[in-house]
Amino acid sequence: MRITTKGQVTIPARLREKAGLLPNTEVEFAYDGKGSVRLFRARKSKAKTRGEKLVEQLIEAGRRYPRKMTTDEIMALTRGDD
């Protein structure tokens, strides 16, 4: 395996599968001081995911509109048509 001029290396598919590294997985590297580099799945960032933001938006909408909503009204909220 060789590092490209851009510093890129391909992780073999069997290793990615074993480690559960899917496309767009954030990773971190650590140097042990003895010449080895380790790859880790990045810790979860504090930034909220799209799903977390959506749930918050729906909870807030429930507070603003304390009544039963139609499916169309709920879908409008999930799309941000509010």
PDB file as gemmi writes it, atoms N, CA and C in Angstrom:
CRYST1    1.000    1.000    1.000  90.00  90.00  90.00 P 1                      
ATOM      1  N   MET A   1       0.863  -1.163   0.000  1.00  0.00           N  
ATOM      2  CA  MET A   1       0.000   0.000   0.000  1.00  0.00           C  
ATOM      3  C   MET A   1       0.909   1.225   0.000  1.00  0.00           C  
ATOM      4  N   ARG A   2       0.472   2.257  -0.685  1.00  0.00           N  
ATOM      5  CA  ARG A   2       1.303   3.436  -0.838  1.00  0.00           C  
ATOM      6  C   ARG A   2       0.481   4.694  -0.540  1.00  0.00           C  
ATOM      7  N   ILE A   3       1.106   5.678   0.058  1.00  0.00           N  
ATOM      8  CA  ILE A   3       0.464   6.968   0.321  1.00  0.00           C  
ATOM      9  C   ILE A   3       0.627   7.827  -0.931  1.00  0.00           C  
ATOM     10  N   THR A   4      -0.466   8.457  -1.374  1.00  0.00           N  
ATOM     11  CA  THR A   4      -0.411   9.297  -2.567  1.00  0.00           C  
ATOM     12  C   THR A   4       0.293  10.612  -2.248  1.00  0.00           C  
ATOM     13  N   THR A   5       0.564  11.391  -3.289  1.00  0.00           N  
ATOM     14  CA  THR A   5       1.204  12.697  -3.092  1.00  0.00           C  
ATOM     15  C   THR A   5       0.310  13.645  -2.305  1.00  0.00           C  
ATOM     16  N   LYS A   6      -0.993  13.352  -2.275  1.00  0.00           N  
ATOM     17  CA  LYS A   6      -1.930  14.155  -1.491  1.00  0.00           C  
ATOM     18  C   LYS A   6      -2.056  13.653  -0.049  1.00  0.00           C  
ATOM     19  N   GLY A   7      -1.299  12.600   0.302  1.00  0.00           N  
ATOM     20  CA  GLY A   7      -1.361  12.055   1.655  1.00  0.00           C  
ATOM     21  C   GLY A   7      -2.523  11.106   1.868  1.00  0.00           C  
ATOM     22  N   GLN A   8      -3.077  10.585   0.791  1.00  0.00           N  
ATOM     23  CA  GLN A   8      -4.229   9.690   0.899  1.00  0.00           C  
ATOM     24  C   GLN A   8      -3.792   8.240   0.830  1.00  0.00           C  
ATOM     25  N   VAL A   9      -4.546   7.396   1.513  1.00  0.00           N  
ATOM     26  CA  VAL A   9      -4.316   5.960   1.482  1.00  0.00           C  
ATOM     27  C   VAL A   9      -5.678   5.277   1.457  1.00  0.00           C  
ATOM     28  N   THR A  10      -5.772   4.157   0.782  1.00  0.00           N  
ATOM     29  CA  THR A  10      -7.028   3.412   0.721  1.00  0.00           C  
ATOM     30  C   THR A  10      -7.049   2.358   1.816  1.00  0.00           C  
ATOM     31  N   ILE A  11      -8.090   2.360   2.616  1.00  0.00           N  
ATOM     32  CA  ILE A  11      -8.266   1.333   3.644  1.00  0.00           C  
ATOM     33  C   ILE A  11      -8.942   0.155   2.956  1.00  0.00           C  
ATOM     34  N   PRO A  12      -8.343  -1.029   3.021  1.00  0.00           N  
ATOM     35  CA  PRO A  12      -8.945  -2.185   2.346  1.00  0.00           C  
ATOM     36  C   PRO A  12     -10.390  -2.429   2.808  1.00  0.00           C  
ATOM     37  N   ALA A  13     -11.219  -2.851   1.873  1.00  0.00           N  
ATOM     38  CA  ALA A  13     -12.650  -3.046   2.142  1.00  0.00           C  
ATOM     39  C   ALA A  13     -12.890  -3.997   3.316  1.00  0.00           C  
ATOM     40  N   ARG A  14     -12.131  -5.082   3.410  1.00  0.00           N  
ATOM     41  CA  ARG A  14     -12.364  -6.042   4.492  1.00  0.00           C  
ATOM     42  C   ARG A  14     -12.093  -5.411   5.854  1.00  0.00           C  
ATOM     43  N   LEU A  15     -11.108  -4.515   5.942  1.00  0.00           N  
ATOM     44  CA  LEU A  15     -10.834  -3.831   7.209  1.00  0.00           C  
ATOM     45  C   LEU A  15     -11.918  -2.803   7.520  1.00  0.00           C  
ATOM     46  N   ARG A  16     -12.367  -2.068   6.485  1.00  0.00           N  
ATOM     47  CA  ARG A  16     -13.458  -1.097   6.690  1.00  0.00           C  
ATOM     48  C   ARG A  16     -14.696  -1.798   7.193  1.00  0.00           C  
ATOM     49  N   GLU A  17     -15.022  -2.934   6.601  1.00  0.00           N  
ATOM     50  CA  GLU A  17     -16.212  -3.693   7.003  1.00  0.00           C  
ATOM     51  C   GLU A  17     -16.085  -4.193   8.435  1.00  0.00           C  
ATOM     52  N   LYS A  18     -14.930  -4.749   8.793  1.00  0.00           N  
ATOM     53  CA  LYS A  18     -14.717  -5.245  10.153  1.00  0.00           C  
ATOM     54  C   LYS A  18     -14.838  -4.130  11.183  1.00  0.00           C  
ATOM     55  N   ALA A  19     -14.324  -2.950  10.832  1.00  0.00           N  
ATOM     56  CA  ALA A  19     -14.329  -1.818  11.765  1.00  0.00           C  
ATOM     57  C   ALA A  19     -15.630  -1.027  11.709  1.00  0.00           C  
ATOM     58  N   GLY A  20     -16.502  -1.342  10.758  1.00  0.00           N  
ATOM     59  CA  GLY A  20     -17.763  -0.612  10.631  1.00  0.00           C  
ATOM     60  C   GLY A  20     -17.574   0.798  10.127  1.00  0.00           C  
ATOM     61  N   LEU A  21     -16.564   1.001   9.298  1.00  0.00           N  
ATOM     62  CA  LEU A  21     -16.288   2.328   8.740  1.00  0.00           C  
ATOM     63  C   LEU A  21     -17.028   2.487   7.423  1.00  0.00           C  
ATOM     64  N   LEU A  22     -18.185   3.123   7.486  1.00  0.00           N  
ATOM     65  CA  LEU A  22     -19.013   3.344   6.306  1.00  0.00           C  
ATOM     66  C   LEU A  22     -18.589   4.632   5.613  1.00  0.00           C  
ATOM     67  N   PRO A  23     -19.013   4.844   4.369  1.00  0.00           N  
ATOM     68  CA  PRO A  23     -18.715   6.110   3.704  1.00  0.00           C  
ATOM     69  C   PRO A  23     -19.191   7.289   4.565  1.00  0.00           C  
ATOM     70  N   ASN A  24     -18.421   8.339   4.598  1.00  0.00           N  
ATOM     71  CA  ASN A  24     -18.682   9.576   5.357  1.00  0.00           C  
ATOM     72  C   ASN A  24     -18.498   9.421   6.862  1.00  0.00           C  
ATOM     73  N   THR A  25     -17.901   8.308   7.313  1.00  0.00           N  
ATOM     74  CA  THR A  25     -17.601   8.152   8.731  1.00  0.00           C  
ATOM     75  C   THR A  25     -16.433   9.077   9.070  1.00  0.00           C  
ATOM     76  N   GLU A  26     -16.578   9.851  10.134  1.00  0.00           N  
ATOM     77  CA  GLU A  26     -15.496  10.721  10.586  1.00  0.00           C  
ATOM     78  C   GLU A  26     -14.485   9.871  11.338  1.00  0.00           C  
ATOM     79  N   VAL A  27     -13.189  10.077  11.060  1.00  0.00           N  
ATOM     80  CA  VAL A  27     -12.137   9.325  11.733  1.00  0.00           C  
ATOM     81  C   VAL A  27     -11.084  10.280  12.287  1.00  0.00           C  
ATOM     82  N   GLU A  28     -10.303   9.761  13.234  1.00  0.00           N  
ATOM     83  CA  GLU A  28      -9.188  10.500  13.816  1.00  0.00           C  
ATOM     84  C   GLU A  28      -7.955   9.603  13.759  1.00  0.00           C  
ATOM     85  N   PHE A  29      -6.793  10.222  13.801  1.00  0.00           N  
ATOM     86  CA  PHE A  29      -5.548   9.483  13.804  1.00  0.00           C  
ATOM     87  C   PHE A  29      -4.788   9.803  15.073  1.00  0.00           C  
ATOM     88  N   ALA A  30      -4.019   8.822  15.563  1.00  0.00           N  
ATOM     89  CA  ALA A  30      -3.182   9.023  16.740  1.00  0.00           C  
ATOM     90  C   ALA A  30      -1.809   8.431  16.451  1.00  0.00           C  
ATOM     91  N   TYR A  31      -0.770   9.163  16.815  1.00  0.00           N  
ATOM     92  CA  TYR A  31       0.605   8.706  16.654  1.00  0.00           C  
ATOM     93  C   TYR A  31       1.107   8.236  18.004  1.00  0.00           C  
ATOM     94  N   ASP A  32       1.686   7.044  18.054  1.00  0.00           N  
ATOM     95  CA  ASP A  32       2.100   6.483  19.349  1.00  0.00           C  
ATOM     96  C   ASP A  32       3.511   6.892  19.769  1.00  0.00           C  
ATOM     97  N   GLY A  33       4.210   7.648  18.936  1.00  0.00           N  
ATOM     98  CA  GLY A  33       5.557   8.088  19.271  1.00  0.00           C  
ATOM     99  C   GLY A  33       6.630   7.068  18.934  1.00  0.00           C  
ATOM    100  N   LYS A  34       6.218   5.898  18.485  1.00  0.00           N  
ATOM    101  CA  LYS A  34       7.168   4.828  18.162  1.00  0.00           C  
ATOM    102  C   LYS A  34       7.125   4.453  16.681  1.00  0.00           C  
ATOM    103  N   GLY A  35       6.472   5.279  15.883  1.00  0.00           N  
ATOM    104  CA  GLY A  35       6.408   5.024  14.451  1.00  0.00           C  
ATOM    105  C   GLY A  35       5.109   4.445  13.947  1.00  0.00           C  
ATOM    106  N   SER A  36       4.151   4.198  14.846  1.00  0.00           N  
ATOM    107  CA  SER A  36       2.862   3.647  14.420  1.00  0.00           C  
ATOM    108  C   SER A  36       1.773   4.708  14.487  1.00  0.00           C  
ATOM    109  N   VAL A  37       0.866   4.618  13.551  1.00  0.00           N  
ATOM    110  CA  VAL A  37      -0.294   5.514  13.505  1.00  0.00           C  
ATOM    111  C   VAL A  37      -1.527   4.645  13.624  1.00  0.00           C  
ATOM    112  N   ARG A  38      -2.474   5.065  14.487  1.00  0.00           N  
ATOM    113  CA  ARG A  38      -3.724   4.315  14.661  1.00  0.00           C  
ATOM    114  C   ARG A  38      -4.885   5.156  14.158  1.00  0.00           C  
ATOM    115  N   LEU A  39      -5.867   4.481  13.615  1.00  0.00           N  
ATOM    116  CA  LEU A  39      -7.069   5.114  13.076  1.00  0.00           C  
ATOM    117  C   LEU A  39      -8.226   4.789  14.009  1.00  0.00           C  
ATOM    118  N   PHE A  40      -8.984   5.811  14.400  1.00  0.00           N  
ATOM    119  CA  PHE A  40     -10.129   5.644  15.287  1.00  0.00           C  
ATOM    120  C   PHE A  40     -11.350   6.305  14.675  1.00  0.00           C  
ATOM    121  N   ARG A  41     -12.517   5.762  14.993  1.00  0.00           N  
ATOM    122  CA  ARG A  41     -13.764   6.447  14.645  1.00  0.00           C  
ATOM    123  C   ARG A  41     -13.791   7.715  15.499  1.00  0.00           C  
ATOM    124  N   ALA A  42     -14.091   8.851  14.883  1.00  0.00           N  
ATOM    125  CA  ALA A  42     -14.101  10.119  15.610  1.00  0.00           C  
ATOM    126  C   ALA A  42     -15.192  10.118  16.673  1.00  0.00           C  
ATOM    127  N   ARG A  43     -14.917  10.786  17.751  1.00  0.00           N  
ATOM    128  CA  ARG A  43     -15.940  10.938  18.787  1.00  0.00           C  
ATOM    129  C   ARG A  43     -17.077  11.753  18.231  1.00  0.00           C  
ATOM    130  N   LYS A  44     -18.256  11.486  18.743  1.00  0.00           N  
ATOM    131  CA  LYS A  44     -19.441  12.192  18.253  1.00  0.00           C  
ATOM    132  C   LYS A  44     -19.278  13.688  18.507  1.00  0.00           C  
ATOM    133  N   SER A  45     -19.500  14.460  17.468  1.00  0.00           N  
ATOM    134  CA  SER A  45     -19.368  15.907  17.610  1.00  0.00           C  
ATOM    135  C   SER A  45     -20.543  16.463  18.401  1.00  0.00           C  
ATOM    136  N   LYS A  46     -20.348  17.629  18.944  1.00  0.00           N  
ATOM    137  CA  LYS A  46     -21.398  18.262  19.730  1.00  0.00           C  
ATOM    138  C   LYS A  46     -22.448  18.915  18.842  1.00  0.00           C  
ATOM    139  N   ALA A  47     -22.144  19.030  17.546  1.00  0.00           N  
ATOM    140  CA  ALA A  47     -23.112  19.605  16.618  1.00  0.00           C  
ATOM    141  C   ALA A  47     -24.306  18.659  16.505  1.00  0.00           C  
ATOM    142  N   LYS A  48     -25.485  19.226  16.471  1.00  0.00           N  
ATOM    143  CA  LYS A  48     -26.700  18.418  16.382  1.00  0.00           C  
ATOM    144  C   LYS A  48     -26.858  17.869  14.972  1.00  0.00           C  
ATOM    145  N   THR A  49     -27.335  16.637  14.921  1.00  0.00           N  
ATOM    146  CA  THR A  49     -27.591  16.018  13.627  1.00  0.00           C  
ATOM    147  C   THR A  49     -28.888  16.579  13.046  1.00  0.00           C  
ATOM    148  N   ARG A  50     -29.110  16.296  11.773  1.00  0.00           N  
ATOM    149  CA  ARG A  50     -30.351  16.740  11.112  1.00  0.00           C  
ATOM    150  C   ARG A  50     -31.567  16.160  11.825  1.00  0.00           C  
ATOM    151  N   GLY A  51     -31.483  14.895  12.237  1.00  0.00           N  
ATOM    152  CA  GLY A  51     -32.591  14.245  12.935  1.00  0.00           C  
ATOM    153  C   GLY A  51     -32.872  14.881  14.284  1.00  0.00           C  
ATOM    154  N   GLU A  52     -31.801  15.220  15.028  1.00  0.00           N  
ATOM    155  CA  GLU A  52     -31.980  15.866  16.332  1.00  0.00           C  
ATOM    156  C   GLU A  52     -32.636  17.237  16.175  1.00  0.00           C  
ATOM    157  N   LYS A  53     -32.208  17.967  15.140  1.00  0.00           N  
ATOM    158  CA  LYS A  53     -32.813  19.285  14.882  1.00  0.00           C  
ATOM    159  C   LYS A  53     -34.291  19.144  14.525  1.00  0.00           C  
ATOM    160  N   LEU A  54     -34.616  18.118  13.741  1.00  0.00           N  
ATOM    161  CA  LEU A  54     -36.002  17.880  13.339  1.00  0.00           C  
ATOM    162  C   LEU A  54     -36.871  17.555  14.541  1.00  0.00           C  
ATOM    163  N   VAL A  55     -36.372  16.703  15.424  1.00  0.00           N  
ATOM    164  CA  VAL A  55     -37.139  16.344  16.622  1.00  0.00           C  
ATOM    165  C   VAL A  55     -37.386  17.586  17.473  1.00  0.00           C  
ATOM    166  N   GLU A  56     -36.363  18.415  17.659  1.00  0.00           N  
ATOM    167  CA  GLU A  56     -36.538  19.656  18.425  1.00  0.00           C  
ATOM    168  C   GLU A  56     -37.591  20.552  17.786  1.00  0.00           C  
ATOM    169  N   GLN A  57     -37.543  20.643  16.453  1.00  0.00           N  
ATOM    170  CA  GLN A  57     -38.508  21.474  15.728  1.00  0.00           C  
ATOM    171  C   GLN A  57     -39.931  20.952  15.930  1.00  0.00           C  
ATOM    172  N   LEU A  58     -40.110  19.648  15.898  1.00  0.00           N  
ATOM    173  CA  LEU A  58     -41.436  19.071  16.086  1.00  0.00           C  
ATOM    174  C   LEU A  58     -41.932  19.266  17.522  1.00  0.00           C  
ATOM    175  N   ILE A  59     -41.029  19.133  18.485  1.00  0.00           N  
ATOM    176  CA  ILE A  59     -41.420  19.365  19.884  1.00  0.00           C  
ATOM    177  C   ILE A  59     -41.856  20.808  20.066  1.00  0.00           C  
ATOM    178  N   GLU A  60     -41.090  21.731  19.508  1.00  0.00           N  
ATOM    179  CA  GLU A  60     -41.439  23.154  19.614  1.00  0.00           C  
ATOM    180  C   GLU A  60     -42.775  23.444  18.927  1.00  0.00           C  
ATOM    181  N   ALA A  61     -42.997  22.822  17.769  1.00  0.00           N  
ATOM    182  CA  ALA A  61     -44.267  23.023  17.063  1.00  0.00           C  
ATOM    183  C   ALA A  61     -45.420  22.515  17.912  1.00  0.00           C  
ATOM    184  N   GLY A  62     -45.205  21.412  18.626  1.00  0.00           N  
ATOM    185  CA  GLY A  62     -46.243  20.885  19.513  1.00  0.00           C  
ATOM    186  C   GLY A  62     -46.578  21.855  20.626  1.00  0.00           C  
ATOM    187  N   ARG A  63     -45.574  22.591  21.056  1.00  0.00           N  
ATOM    188  CA  ARG A  63     -45.819  23.604  22.094  1.00  0.00           C  
ATOM    189  C   ARG A  63     -46.556  24.814  21.528  1.00  0.00           C  
ATOM    190  N   ARG A  64     -46.210  25.185  20.292  1.00  0.00           N  
ATOM    191  CA  ARG A  64     -46.855  26.351  19.681  1.00  0.00           C  
ATOM    192  C   ARG A  64     -48.280  26.056  19.232  1.00  0.00           C  
ATOM    193  N   TYR A  65     -48.518  24.832  18.808  1.00  0.00           N  
ATOM    194  CA  TYR A  65     -49.828  24.446  18.290  1.00  0.00           C  
ATOM    195  C   TYR A  65     -50.383  23.290  19.129  1.00  0.00           C  
ATOM    196  N   PRO A  66     -50.815  23.556  20.360  1.00  0.00           N  
ATOM    197  CA  PRO A  66     -51.272  22.452  21.232  1.00  0.00           C  
ATOM    198  C   PRO A  66     -52.653  21.927  20.822  1.00  0.00           C  
ATOM    199  N   ARG A  67     -52.722  21.340  19.647  1.00  0.00           N  
ATOM    200  CA  ARG A  67     -53.957  20.756  19.141  1.00  0.00           C  
ATOM    201  C   ARG A  67     -53.587  19.592  18.242  1.00  0.00           C  
ATOM    202  N   LYS A  68     -54.561  18.830  17.848  1.00  0.00           N  
ATOM    203  CA  LYS A  68     -54.284  17.737  16.924  1.00  0.00           C  
ATOM    204  C   LYS A  68     -53.974  18.321  15.554  1.00  0.00           C  
ATOM    205  N   MET A  69     -52.975  17.762  14.916  1.00  0.00           N  
ATOM    206  CA  MET A  69     -52.574  18.256  13.600  1.00  0.00           C  
ATOM    207  C   MET A  69     -52.834  17.175  12.552  1.00  0.00           C  
ATOM    208  N   THR A  70     -53.123  17.631  11.354  1.00  0.00           N  
ATOM    209  CA  THR A  70     -53.318  16.699  10.246  1.00  0.00           C  
ATOM    210  C   THR A  70     -51.945  16.221   9.768  1.00  0.00           C  
ATOM    211  N   THR A  71     -51.940  15.150   9.003  1.00  0.00           N  
ATOM    212  CA  THR A  71     -50.694  14.647   8.435  1.00  0.00           C  
ATOM    213  C   THR A  71     -50.043  15.699   7.560  1.00  0.00           C  
ATOM    214  N   ASP A  72     -50.848  16.425   6.777  1.00  0.00           N  
ATOM    215  CA  ASP A  72     -50.300  17.475   5.913  1.00  0.00           C  
ATOM    216  C   ASP A  72     -49.627  18.569   6.736  1.00  0.00           C  
ATOM    217  N   GLU A  73     -50.197  18.941   7.870  1.00  0.00           N  
ATOM    218  CA  GLU A  73     -49.601  19.959   8.733  1.00  0.00           C  
ATOM    219  C   GLU A  73     -48.268  19.476   9.308  1.00  0.00           C  
ATOM    220  N   ILE A  74     -48.245  18.222   9.728  1.00  0.00           N  
ATOM    221  CA  ILE A  74     -47.004  17.653  10.264  1.00  0.00           C  
ATOM    222  C   ILE A  74     -45.936  17.619   9.174  1.00  0.00           C  
ATOM    223  N   MET A  75     -46.297  17.184   7.983  1.00  0.00           N  
ATOM    224  CA  MET A  75     -45.329  17.117   6.884  1.00  0.00           C  
ATOM    225  C   MET A  75     -44.806  18.507   6.527  1.00  0.00           C  
ATOM    226  N   ALA A  76     -45.655  19.513   6.578  1.00  0.00           N  
ATOM    227  CA  ALA A  76     -45.230  20.897   6.303  1.00  0.00           C  
ATOM    228  C   ALA A  76     -44.178  21.323   7.323  1.00  0.00           C  
ATOM    229  N   LEU A  77     -44.367  20.929   8.560  1.00  0.00           N  
ATOM    230  CA  LEU A  77     -43.392  21.270   9.605  1.00  0.00           C  
ATOM    231  C   LEU A  77     -42.061  20.564   9.376  1.00  0.00           C  
ATOM    232  N   THR A  78     -42.104  19.310   8.956  1.00  0.00           N  
ATOM    233  CA  THR A  78     -40.847  18.575   8.756  1.00  0.00           C  
ATOM    234  C   THR A  78     -40.072  19.142   7.575  1.00  0.00           C  
ATOM    235  N   ARG A  79     -40.758  19.753   6.620  1.00  0.00           N  
ATOM    236  CA  ARG A  79     -40.098  20.358   5.476  1.00  0.00           C  
ATOM    237  C   ARG A  79     -39.670  21.791   5.738  1.00  0.00           C  
ATOM    238  N   GLY A  80     -40.106  22.350   6.865  1.00  0.00           N  
ATOM    239  CA  GLY A  80     -39.755  23.738   7.155  1.00  0.00           C  
ATOM    240  C   GLY A  80     -40.665  24.720   6.448  1.00  0.00           C  
ATOM    241  N   ASP A  81     -41.867  24.295   6.039  1.00  0.00           N  
ATOM    242  CA  ASP A  81     -42.825  25.173   5.361  1.00  0.00           C  
ATOM    243  C   ASP A  81     -43.581  26.025   6.342  1.00  0.00           C  
ATOM    244  N   ASP A  82     -43.159  26.017   7.592  1.00  0.00           N  
ATOM    245  CA  ASP A  82     -43.867  26.684   8.692  1.00  0.00           C  
ATOM    246  C   ASP A  82     -44.116  28.147   8.444  1.00  0.00           C  
TER     247      ASP A  82                                                      
END                                                                             
